[in-house]
């Protein structure tokens, strides 16, 4: 499953390259306005979570809206992530939840490529199946990161981002880094 998701992300990136090049050579594409999006990519467990689990995958759905005429957007996203255990131990870890972020765009709002930073709070369910024994916790978490948004036309944008996410769990936290490649629709 992970190989299929990573292959899909590579195909998306490669197939988007000509459109990105055309958008950059033509008139600047706006990177503002309401939008929704989807993305996929690898999940890198870190800390104690990284000691127990291997590289996994995730899927993301998001809705984003500008705040007035500022470079700040409010973004809400939902994520599903899954990793498997190291050392031949059967089972996996699943993270399901969402965050609400403040997102700040850098640079000219009409640029065809525009970096951004984001951070916010969320709520996640962490479910671990360890050799047939299952445990689950739902806790508050936070995330910080950044990425780049690039115009693929008037109403479609691509994005690539990485975030550090941490969910407070009993006895510590579950830290992971989702790296996401995706598409956003909408905007003006």
C-alpha positions, -999 to +999 in steps of 0.1 A: +000+000+000+028+024+009+046+018-024+013+025-043+008+058-025+044+069-030+041+059-067+009+080-070+027+110-054+056+107-078+032+104-108+013+135-095+045+155-092+059+144-126+025+150-144+022+184-127+056+196-138+046+208-174+016+227-160+037+243-133+063+254-160+035+268-182+020+287-152+053+302-143+060+314-178+025+329-183+007+355-162+011+351-124-015+328-109-033+339-078-027+320-046-055+334-025-092+326-019-112+297-005-100+262-015-102+226-006-076+200-012-064+164-009-029+150-005-009+119+002+026+111+013+050+093+036+047+095+074+080+095+093+076+084+130+100+102+153+111+099+190+098+068+208+072+063+180+102+061+155+119+036+177+090+012+175+075+019+140+087+021+104+080+046+077+042+047+069+018+066+048-010+092+052-039+108+034-050+144+040-082+164+033-082+201+039-103+233+037-087+267+037-101+302+038-084+336+037-088+360+066-099+394+051-072+409+029-042+395+048-017+368+039-031+348+068-055+318+061-074+296+084-070+259+075-088+228+088-075+194+079-083+157+085-056+131+084-054+093+084-019+078+089-007+042+093+027+027+102+038-008+109+061-020+137+098-027+134+115-060+143+090-084+128+064-075+155+029-079+140+004-051+141+004-014+132-002+021+145-031+043+132-035+080+137-068+096+128-076+132+136-076+168+125-060+202+131-070+238+128-040+259+116-031+295+110-013+296+077+008+325+066+017+330+030+051+346+022+058+367-009+035+383-036-001+371-035-001+369-073+031+348-076+028+314-093+049+298-065+044+309-029+059+295+003+040+293+035+043+284+072+016+270+093+009+259+129-020+249+150-038+226+174-056+194+168-072+163+182-061+128+173-069+092+181-038+070+183-046+033+180-018+007+184-023-030+176+008-046+191+010-084+184-028-088+189-032-064+218-049-031+209-048+002+228-064+035+218-061+071+231-077+103+219-056+134+228-048+170+219-018+176+196-001+204+178+017+208+145+042+232+129+056+232+094+058+248+060+054+242+023+050+257-011+018+264-031+021+266-069-004+276-095-016+250-120-043+273-135-068+298-123-087+274-099-062+246-093-030+246-072-004+220-062+012+220-029+041+202-011+046+205+026+062+190+057+050+193+093+062+182+127+031+168+145+030+157+182+001+141+200+001+140+238-002+103+249+001+086+282+037+087+294+049+110+266+039+119+231+036+105+196+057+125+172+056+122+134+065+141+103+040+138+074+054+150+041+024+157+018+021+163-020-014+173-032-038+194-051-061+223-041-092+235-059-109+268-057-094+302-051-096+333-072 
